Amino acid sequence: MTRDEVRAAVSSQVSSLAGRAGGDPIGPDEHLVEQAGLDSVTFLAALVWVEDHYRVTIPDEDLAADQLTTIAGISDYVSARLAGLR
């Protein structure tokens, strides 16, 4: 699975969870909480979906990092995990 495919799937799912499906898309570098308006429950639901969909575990220490706050960051993280780089 390519990084672009991961990004498209994550973007679609996050947009759907945010109530933006078919509407104004969330930009890849838009902060999901501060700019896109996701609340903490919706943000965590998105990360749970990522773990379930891609069969990856996101350790607690990675949750505190800024790398998982945008669609681009989540996509890069998942792509690296799938490639065995993390």
C-alpha positions, 0 to 999 in steps of 0.5 A: 500500500502506497503512502498516497493510498494510506493518506486517501483512506485516512483522509476519508475516514477522518473527514467522515468522523468529523462530519465532513464526508462529501463536503469540505475536505480536511487538508493534509497538514491541517491540525485535526483538533486545533484547525479541523475541529475534531474533539478529543473523542473523535480524534481518538476514534480516528486513531483507533480506526487506524490501528484496527484498519492497518493492524498497527499498534500506536504506543502511548509515547507516540500518541503524545508526539505531534506527528499524529495530529494531521492527516499527513502525519498519521499517513506518514506514521502508518506508512513507516509502520507498514514498511517496518521502519518504526 
